[in-house]
């Protein structure tokens, strides 16, 4: 009787493994297709339609590696939301036959796959893509793709030895005995230690980019929505824009430029700006009063509420760190999905956690590209070089792979880190985690207050028409009574 039962258990394990593999492959294919469409939208087509077939082949291979990396980045972003939602689904339907495929083994496997592919992309694939596009083959060798491949392999091998040597020196400085014992232990020690350093860098980068992104989200959303203008005559502003556009168009099409000392390129750029402004004014004019006067304030209030909730959760987590040891981020080897909710508010709290995690990721990307240090990496539609695409993929992978650790460190969720994500050495340091929470709450509050005050001041200046003053006049020296008199005259 034991042999048939043993066979049945092995068959069940085999079917479960096959099912998990199929689900992971299908999920990765979907992410790869979406990533390929995104990169195709931004890539410069001239680099892939050149006459030199060798360069075209190399660029295509590098593009495939970048697409793979971007799909891994999207998968890293979705790790925590999928895990939290899976737990809530299993809590709601514990005995459902159609939810048997959703279990802890599948979620744990997804975390391990993302960790493995993140290491592979950061350490090997993206450096290979960069060196492959920059290589020309060794001097004296026959030109071709294989010659460039040999040069890339040699350079990448030397870089790998250099990085591993630096990691070993760093580990020897911190713990000499551990470094001696694990001198040849590449897989179990060096790669996780290297990824721990990269994750720490990513978490620090998120600490700088996310508060800036949270403040920039208001202006980004304002450009996407039709926002009301206080005390503004829209018809008059639109008429002025139309007259100015017609005048510039007449000057460009006629020979008037020959008689005046004006640069044609500057005049053309000004014409395009006025035309874009006129189109925006037409969109605002066609918008319904509900959309113009209610949609924008509601969106701003929603962003403000989400940001304030993030800050309050982090402040609560700071207090929790002082009195509860379980608030520290830690790893979890065997996820017990469907046993209990990871939020004290149940399914509603879990949904809020998912929204906050995705919102923080979007804000970090916005803050990253808004930073003066990384403005040059900002992608442009149909005009992004392959080198910029590789740089963007590296940056997004560092940010996204640090997102689970970032969210758990701030206390946005109580879902513990799975697999090798919970093996980072610095996660158990109370002083690092506590200081990190304090810095995030302080920076976010400062950026939020600064953004709100400057936004109100800018809208008041525009509403009272003071933005039309010459640049030599300092607006800070304008008396308050003059400001109020100007506003009252507009109202009357």
VEXDREN-2710 file (C-alpha; in Angstrom, 1 decimal):
% VEXDREN-2710
k/r/px/py/pz
1/UNK/0.0/0.0/0.0
2/UNK/3.0/2.3/0.6
3/UNK/4.3/2.1/-3.0
4/UNK/1.2/3.4/-4.7
5/UNK/0.8/6.2/-2.2
6/UNK/4.5/7.1/-2.7
7/UNK/3.9/7.2/-6.5
8/UNK/0.8/9.3/-6.1
9/UNK/2.7/11.8/-4.0
10/UNK/5.5/12.0/-6.5
11/UNK/3.1/12.4/-9.4
12/UNK/1.4/15.2/-7.5
13/UNK/4.7/17.0/-6.9
14/UNK/5.6/16.5/-10.6
15/UNK/2.3/18.0/-11.7
16/UNK/2.6/20.9/-9.3
17/UNK/6.1/21.7/-10.6
18/UNK/5.0/21.5/-14.2
19/UNK/2.0/23.8/-13.4
20/UNK/4.3/26.3/-11.7
21/UNK/6.7/26.3/-14.6
22/UNK/4.0/26.9/-17.1
23/UNK/2.6/29.8/-15.1
24/UNK/6.0/31.4/-14.7
25/UNK/6.8/31.0/-18.4
26/UNK/3.4/32.5/-19.4
27/UNK/3.9/35.4/-17.0
28/UNK/7.4/36.1/-18.3
29/UNK/6.2/36.0/-21.9
30/UNK/3.6/38.6/-21.2
31/UNK/6.1/40.8/-19.4
32/UNK/8.6/40.4/-22.2
33/UNK/6.0/41.4/-24.9
34/UNK/5.1/44.5/-22.9
35/UNK/8.7/45.4/-22.3
36/UNK/9.5/45.0/-26.0
37/UNK/6.7/47.3/-27.0
38/UNK/7.9/49.9/-24.5
39/UNK/11.5/49.8/-25.7
40/UNK/10.4/49.9/-29.3
41/UNK/8.5/53.0/-28.6
42/UNK/11.6/54.8/-27.3
43/UNK/14.5/53.3/-29.4
44/UNK/16.1/55.3/-32.2
45/UNK/15.2/53.4/-35.4
46/UNK/18.2/54.6/-37.3
47/UNK/20.5/52.4/-35.2
48/UNK/18.6/49.3/-36.3
49/UNK/18.1/50.1/-40.0
50/UNK/21.8/50.8/-40.9
51/UNK/23.4/49.2/-43.9
52/UNK/26.1/47.5/-41.9
53/UNK/24.6/44.1/-41.0
54/UNK/27.2/43.5/-38.3
55/UNK/26.3/46.5/-36.3
56/UNK/22.6/45.8/-36.8
57/UNK/23.0/42.3/-35.5
58/UNK/24.9/43.5/-32.4
59/UNK/22.3/46.1/-31.7
60/UNK/19.5/43.6/-32.0
61/UNK/21.2/41.2/-29.5
62/UNK/21.7/44.1/-27.1
63/UNK/18.1/45.1/-27.5
64/UNK/16.9/41.6/-26.7
65/UNK/19.0/41.6/-23.5
66/UNK/17.6/45.0/-22.5
67/UNK/14.1/43.8/-23.1
68/UNK/14.8/40.7/-20.9
69/UNK/16.2/43.0/-18.2
70/UNK/13.2/45.4/-18.3
71/UNK/10.8/42.4/-18.0
72/UNK/12.7/41.3/-14.9
73/UNK/12.3/44.8/-13.5
74/UNK/8.6/44.8/-14.0
75/UNK/8.4/41.3/-12.4
76/UNK/10.4/42.7/-9.4
77/UNK/7.9/45.5/-9.0
78/UNK/4.9/43.1/-9.1
79/UNK/6.4/40.7/-6.5
80/UNK/4.9/42.2/-3.4
81/UNK/1.6/43.2/-4.9
82/UNK/1.1/39.7/-6.3
83/UNK/2.1/38.1/-3.0
84/UNK/-0.3/40.3/-0.9
85/UNK/-3.2/39.8/-3.3
86/UNK/-2.6/36.1/-3.5
87/UNK/-2.8/35.9/0.3
88/UNK/-6.1/37.8/0.4
89/UNK/-7.6/35.7/-2.4
90/UNK/-6.7/32.5/-0.6
91/UNK/-8.2/34.0/2.6
92/UNK/-11.5/34.8/0.7
93/UNK/-11.7/31.4/-1.1
94/UNK/-9.9/28.9/1.0
95/UNK/-11.7/25.8/-0.4
96/UNK/-12.1/26.9/-4.0
97/UNK/-11.0/24.4/-6.6
98/UNK/-10.0/27.1/-9.1
99/UNK/-7.5/28.6/-6.7
100/UNK/-5.5/25.5/-5.9
101/UNK/-2.8/26.6/-8.4
102/UNK/-2.2/29.7/-6.2
103/UNK/0.0/28.6/-3.3
104/UNK/3.1/29.4/-1.4
105/UNK/5.3/27.3/-3.5
106/UNK/4.4/29.3/-6.6
107/UNK/5.0/32.7/-4.9
108/UNK/8.3/31.5/-3.4
109/UNK/9.4/30.3/-6.8
110/UNK/8.6/33.7/-8.4
111/UNK/10.7/35.4/-5.7
112/UNK/13.7/33.1/-6.4
113/UNK/13.4/33.5/-10.1
114/UNK/13.3/37.3/-9.9
115/UNK/16.3/37.2/-7.6
116/UNK/18.3/34.9/-9.9
117/UNK/17.5/36.9/-13.1
118/UNK/18.2/40.2/-11.3
119/UNK/21.7/39.0/-10.4
120/UNK/22.2/37.6/-13.9
121/UNK/21.1/40.8/-15.6
122/UNK/23.1/43.2/-13.3
123/UNK/26.3/41.2/-13.2
124/UNK/26.4/39.6/-16.7
125/UNK/23.8/40.5/-19.3
126/UNK/23.7/44.3/-19.2
127/UNK/27.6/44.7/-18.9
128/UNK/27.7/42.2/-21.8
129/UNK/25.3/44.3/-23.9
130/UNK/27.2/47.5/-23.3
131/UNK/30.6/46.0/-24.0
132/UNK/29.2/44.2/-27.0
133/UNK/27.9/47.4/-28.6
134/UNK/31.2/49.2/-27.9
135/UNK/33.6/46.4/-29.0
136/UNK/35.3/46.3/-32.4
137/UNK/37.4/43.2/-32.1
138/UNK/41.0/42.7/-31.2
139/UNK/43.6/44.4/-33.3
140/UNK/44.8/42.2/-36.2
141/UNK/41.8/39.8/-35.9
142/UNK/39.2/39.3/-38.6
143/UNK/36.3/41.7/-38.3
144/UNK/32.9/40.3/-37.6
145/UNK/30.4/39.5/-34.9
146/UNK/32.5/36.6/-33.5
147/UNK/35.5/38.9/-33.1
148/UNK/33.4/41.4/-31.2
149/UNK/32.0/38.5/-29.1
150/UNK/35.6/37.3/-28.2
151/UNK/36.6/40.8/-27.1
152/UNK/33.4/41.3/-25.1
153/UNK/33.9/37.9/-23.3
154/UNK/37.5/38.8/-22.4
155/UNK/36.6/42.3/-21.1
156/UNK/33.6/40.9/-19.2
157/UNK/35.8/38.1/-17.6
158/UNK/38.3/40.7/-16.4
159/UNK/35.5/42.9/-15.0
160/UNK/34.0/39.9/-13.2
161/UNK/37.4/39.1/-11.6
162/UNK/37.8/42.7/-10.6
163/UNK/34.3/42.9/-9.0
164/UNK/34.7/39.6/-7.2
165/UNK/38.1/40.7/-5.9
166/UNK/36.6/43.9/-4.6
167/UNK/33.7/42.0/-2.9
168/UNK/36.2/39.6/-1.3
169/UNK/38.3/42.5/0.0
170/UNK/35.2/44.2/1.4
171/UNK/34.1/41.0/3.1
172/UNK/37.6/40.4/4.5
173/UNK/37.6/43.9/6.0
174/UNK/34.2/43.3/7.6
175/UNK/34.7/39.6/8.6
176/UNK/38.1/38.1/8.0
177/UNK/37.1/34.6/9.2
178/UNK/34.0/34.4/6.9
179/UNK/36.1/35.6/4.0
180/UNK/38.6/32.8/4.5
181/UNK/36.0/30.1/4.9
182/UNK/34.1/31.2/1.8
183/UNK/37.0/31.9/-0.5
184/UNK/35.7/29.5/-3.2
185/UNK/32.0/29.7/-2.3
186/UNK/30.9/31.8/-5.2
187/UNK/27.2/30.9/-5.4
188/UNK/26.3/30.7/-1.7
189/UNK/28.3/33.8/-0.5
190/UNK/29.7/36.2/-3.0
191/UNK/26.7/36.6/-5.4
192/UNK/24.3/37.2/-2.5
193/UNK/26.8/39.5/-0.8
194/UNK/27.3/41.4/-4.1
195/UNK/23.5/41.7/-4.6
196/UNK/23.2/42.8/-0.9
197/UNK/25.5/45.7/-1.7
198/UNK/23.6/46.5/-4.9
199/UNK/20.3/46.3/-3.0
200/UNK/21.6/48.7/-0.3
201/UNK/22.6/51.1/-3.1
202/UNK/19.1/50.8/-4.6
203/UNK/17.4/51.4/-1.3
204/UNK/19.5/54.5/-0.7
205/UNK/18.7/55.7/-4.3
206/UNK/15.0/55.2/-3.5
207/UNK/15.5/57.2/-0.3
208/UNK/16.7/60.2/-2.4
209/UNK/14.4/59.8/-5.5
210/UNK/11.0/58.9/-3.8
211/UNK/10.5/62.1/-1.7
212/UNK/11.5/64.1/-4.8
213/UNK/9.1/62.1/-6.9
214/UNK/6.2/62.4/-4.4
215/UNK/6.5/66.2/-4.7
216/UNK/6.9/66.1/-8.5
217/UNK/3.8/63.9/-8.9
218/UNK/1.6/67.0/-8.4
219/UNK/3.1/68.9/-11.3
220/UNK/3.2/65.8/-13.5
221/UNK/-0.5/65.1/-12.8
222/UNK/-1.3/68.8/-13.4
223/UNK/0.2/68.6/-16.9
224/UNK/-2.0/65.6/-17.7
225/UNK/-5.2/67.1/-16.5
226/UNK/-7.3/70.2/-17.4
227/UNK/-6.8/72.4/-14.4
228/UNK/-8.8/75.6/-13.6
229/UNK/-7.2/79.0/-13.6
230/UNK/-8.4/81.4/-10.9
231/UNK/-9.7/84.7/-12.1
232/UNK/-8.7/84.1/-15.7
233/UNK/-10.6/85.0/-18.9
234/UNK/-10.0/81.9/-21.0
235/UNK/-11.5/83.5/-24.2
236/UNK/-9.2/86.5/-24.0
237/UNK/-6.1/84.3/-23.4
238/UNK/-7.0/82.1/-26.3
239/UNK/-7.5/85.1/-28.6
240/UNK/-4.1/86.4/-27.7
241/UNK/-2.6/83.0/-28.4
242/UNK/-4.3/82.8/-31.8
243/UNK/-3.2/86.3/-32.9
244/UNK/0.4/85.6/-31.8
245/UNK/0.4/82.3/-33.7
246/UNK/-1.0/83.9/-36.8
247/UNK/1.6/86.6/-36.7
248/UNK/4.5/84.2/-36.2
249/UNK/3.2/82.0/-39.0
250/UNK/3.0/85.0/-41.4
251/UNK/6.6/86.0/-40.5
252/UNK/7.8/82.4/-41.2
253/UNK/6.1/82.0/-44.5
254/UNK/6.8/85.4/-45.9
255/UNK/10.2/87.1/-46.5
256/UNK/9.9/89.3/-43.5
257/UNK/12.8/87.6/-41.8
258/UNK/15.2/89.1/-44.3
259/UNK/14.5/92.6/-43.0
260/UNK/14.7/91.9/-39.3
261/UNK/17.6/90.6/-37.2
262/UNK/15.8/87.4/-35.9
263/UNK/17.1/83.9/-35.9
264/UNK/14.7/81.7/-37.9
265/UNK/15.3/78.7/-35.6
266/UNK/14.4/80.6/-32.5
267/UNK/11.3/82.0/-34.2
268/UNK/10.2/78.6/-35.3
269/UNK/10.6/77.1/-31.8
270/UNK/8.6/80.0/-30.4
271/UNK/5.9/79.3/-33.0
272/UNK/5.7/75.7/-32.0
273/UNK/5.4/76.6/-28.3
274/UNK/2.6/79.1/-29.0
275/UNK/0.9/76.5/-31.2
276/UNK/1.1/73.9/-28.4
277/UNK/-0.2/76.5/-25.9
278/UNK/-3.2/77.3/-28.2
279/UNK/-4.0/73.6/-28.6
280/UNK/-3.9/73.2/-24.8
281/UNK/-6.2/76.2/-24.4
282/UNK/-8.7/74.6/-26.9
283/UNK/-8.7/71.4/-24.9
284/UNK/-9.4/73.3/-21.8
285/UNK/-12.2/75.3/-23.5
286/UNK/-13.9/72.1/-24.8
287/UNK/-13.6/70.4/-21.4
288/UNK/-16.8/70.3/-19.4
289/UNK/-17.2/72.4/-16.2
290/UNK/-17.1/69.3/-14.1
291/UNK/-13.9/68.1/-15.7
292/UNK/-12.3/71.5/-15.5
293/UNK/-13.4/72.6/-12.0
294/UNK/-13.8/69.2/-10.2
295/UNK/-11.4/66.7/-11.8
296/UNK/-8.2/68.5/-11.1
297/UNK/-8.9/69.4/-7.4
298/UNK/-10.0/65.8/-6.7
299/UNK/-6.9/64.4/-8.3
300/UNK/-4.7/66.8/-6.3
301/UNK/-6.6/65.9/-3.1
302/UNK/-6.2/62.2/-3.9
303/UNK/-2.4/62.5/-4.4
304/UNK/-2.1/64.5/-1.2
305/UNK/-4.1/61.9/0.7
306/UNK/-2.0/59.0/-0.6
307/UNK/1.3/60.9/0.2
308/UNK/0.1/61.8/3.7
309/UNK/-0.9/58.2/4.4
310/UNK/2.6/57.1/3.3
311/UNK/4.2/59.5/5.8
312/UNK/1.8/58.5/8.6
313/UNK/2.5/54.8/8.0
314/UNK/6.2/55.4/8.2
315/UNK/5.9/57.5/11.4
316/UNK/3.8/54.7/13.0
317/UNK/6.5/52.2/11.9
318/UNK/9.2/54.4/13.6
319/UNK/7.3/54.2/16.9
320/UNK/6.7/50.5/16.3
321/UNK/10.4/49.8/15.8
322/UNK/11.0/51.1/19.3
323/UNK/8.7/48.7/21.1
324/UNK/8.2/45.7/18.8
325/UNK/11.0/43.5/17.5
326/UNK/8.8/41.9/14.9
327/UNK/8.6/45.3/13.1
328/UNK/12.2/44.7/11.8
329/UNK/12.4/43.5/8.2
330/UNK/13.4/39.8/8.0
331/UNK/13.3/36.9/5.7
332/UNK/10.8/34.1/5.5
333/UNK/11.6/30.7/4.1
334/UNK/8.1/29.1/4.1
335/UNK/5.3/31.5/3.2
336/UNK/2.0/30.5/4.8
337/UNK/-0.4/32.1/2.4
338/UNK/-4.0/32.1/3.3
339/UNK/-3.4/31.8/7.1
340/UNK/-3.9/35.4/8.1
341/UNK/-4.1/38.9/6.5
342/UNK/-1.0/41.0/6.4
343/UNK/-3.0/44.1/7.3
344/UNK/-4.9/44.9/10.5
345/UNK/-7.7/46.2/8.2
346/UNK/-8.2/43.0/6.3
347/UNK/-8.7/43.0/2.5
348/UNK/-9.2/46.8/2.4
349/UNK/-5.9/47.4/4.1
350/UNK/-4.2/44.9/1.7
351/UNK/-5.6/46.8/-1.3
352/UNK/-4.3/50.1/0.2
353/UNK/-0.8/48.5/0.7
354/UNK/-0.7/47.4/-3.0
355/UNK/-1.7/50.9/-4.1
356/UNK/0.9/52.5/-1.9
357/UNK/3.7/50.2/-3.2
358/UNK/2.9/50.9/-6.8
359/UNK/2.5/54.6/-6.1
360/UNK/5.9/54.7/-4.4
361/UNK/7.5/52.9/-7.4
362/UNK/6.0/55.4/-9.8
363/UNK/7.1/58.3/-7.7
364/UNK/10.6/57.0/-7.4
365/UNK/10.9/56.7/-11.2
366/UNK/9.5/60.3/-11.6
367/UNK/11.9/61.5/-9.0
368/UNK/14.8/59.6/-10.6
369/UNK/14.3/61.3/-14.0
370/UNK/13.6/64.7/-12.3
371/UNK/16.9/64.6/-10.6
372/UNK/19.6/66.8/-12.2
373/UNK/22.1/63.9/-12.0
374/UNK/20.0/61.6/-14.2
375/UNK/18.2/64.0/-16.5
376/UNK/20.5/62.9/-19.4
377/UNK/19.1/59.4/-19.1
378/UNK/15.5/60.5/-19.6
379/UNK/14.2/58.5/-22.6
380/UNK/12.6/60.3/-25.6
381/UNK/10.1/58.7/-28.0
382/UNK/11.9/57.4/-31.1
383/UNK/15.1/59.2/-30.2
384/UNK/16.8/57.2/-27.4
385/UNK/20.2/55.7/-28.2
386/UNK/21.0/52.1/-27.4
387/UNK/23.5/53.2/-24.8
388/UNK/20.8/55.3/-23.0
389/UNK/18.4/52.3/-23.2
390/UNK/21.1/50.1/-21.4
391/UNK/21.6/52.8/-18.8
392/UNK/17.8/53.1/-18.2
393/UNK/17.5/49.4/-17.9
394/UNK/20.3/49.3/-15.3
395/UNK/18.7/52.1/-13.3
396/UNK/15.2/50.7/-13.4
397/UNK/16.4/47.2/-12.4
398/UNK/18.3/48.7/-9.4
399/UNK/15.2/50.6/-8.3
400/UNK/12.7/47.8/-8.9
401/UNK/14.8/45.0/-7.3
402/UNK/15.1/47.2/-4.2
403/UNK/11.4/48.0/-4.0
404/UNK/10.4/44.9/-1.9
405/UNK/13.2/45.6/0.7
406/UNK/12.2/49.3/0.6
407/UNK/8.5/48.7/1.2
408/UNK/9.2/46.2/4.0
409/UNK/11.8/48.5/5.7
410/UNK/9.4/51.4/5.7
411/UNK/6.6/49.3/7.2
412/UNK/4.3/49.8/4.2
413/UNK/3.5/46.1/4.4
414/UNK/4.1/43.3/6.9
415/UNK/4.7/40.7/4.3
416/UNK/8.2/39.4/5.1
417/UNK/10.8/39.0/2.4
418/UNK/11.0/35.6/0.7
419/UNK/14.1/33.7/-0.5
420/UNK/17.4/35.4/-0.8
421/UNK/15.8/38.9/-0.5
422/UNK/15.7/38.3/3.2
423/UNK/19.4/37.3/3.5
424/UNK/20.8/40.9/3.2
425/UNK/23.2/41.6/6.1
426/UNK/22.1/45.1/6.8
427/UNK/18.4/44.3/7.3
428/UNK/19.0/43.1/10.9
429/UNK/20.8/46.4/11.9
430/UNK/18.3/48.4/14.0
431/UNK/20.2/51.7/13.7
432/UNK/20.2/51.6/9.9
433/UNK/16.5/50.7/9.6
434/UNK/15.5/53.3/12.2
435/UNK/17.6/56.1/10.7
436/UNK/16.3/55.2/7.2
437/UNK/12.6/55.6/8.4
438/UNK/13.4/58.9/10.1
439/UNK/15.1/60.2/7.0
440/UNK/12.3/59.2/4.6
441/UNK/9.6/60.7/6.8
442/UNK/11.6/64.0/7.1
443/UNK/12.6/64.3/3.5
444/UNK/9.1/63.5/2.2
445/UNK/7.5/66.0/4.6
446/UNK/9.9/68.7/3.6
447/UNK/9.5/68.2/-0.1
448/UNK/5.7/68.0/0.3
449/UNK/5.5/71.3/2.3
450/UNK/7.8/73.0/-0.1
451/UNK/5.8/71.9/-3.2
452/UNK/2.5/73.0/-1.7
453/UNK/3.7/76.4/-0.7
454/UNK/5.3/77.1/-4.0
455/UNK/2.3/75.8/-5.9
456/UNK/-0.1/78.1/-4.0
457/UNK/2.2/81.1/-4.5
458/UNK/2.5/80.4/-8.3
459/UNK/-1.2/80.1/-8.8
460/UNK/-1.9/83.3/-6.9
461/UNK/0.7/85.2/-8.9
462/UNK/-0.8/83.8/-12.2
463/UNK/-4.4/84.5/-11.0
464/UNK/-3.6/88.2/-10.2
465/UNK/-1.7/88.7/-13.4
466/UNK/1.6/89.4/-11.7
467/UNK/3.5/86.8/-13.9
468/UNK/3.3/89.4/-16.8
469/UNK/5.5/91.8/-14.9
470/UNK/9.0/92.4/-16.3
471/UNK/11.7/90.2/-14.9
472/UNK/13.5/93.3/-13.4
473/UNK/10.6/93.7/-10.9
474/UNK/10.9/91.4/-7.9
475/UNK/7.6/89.9/-7.0
476/UNK/8.6/89.5/-3.4
477/UNK/8.8/93.3/-3.1
478/UNK/5.1/93.8/-4.2
479/UNK/3.0/95.0/-1.2
480/UNK/0.1/92.9/-0.1
481/UNK/-2.4/95.7/-0.6
482/UNK/-1.3/96.0/-4.2
483/UNK/-1.8/92.3/-4.7
484/UNK/-5.3/92.4/-3.2
485/UNK/-6.3/95.5/-5.1
486/UNK/-5.2/93.9/-8.4
487/UNK/-7.3/90.8/-7.5
488/UNK/-10.4/92.9/-6.5
489/UNK/-10.2/94.9/-9.8
490/UNK/-10.3/91.6/-11.7
491/UNK/-13.2/90.3/-9.8
492/UNK/-15.2/93.6/-10.4
END
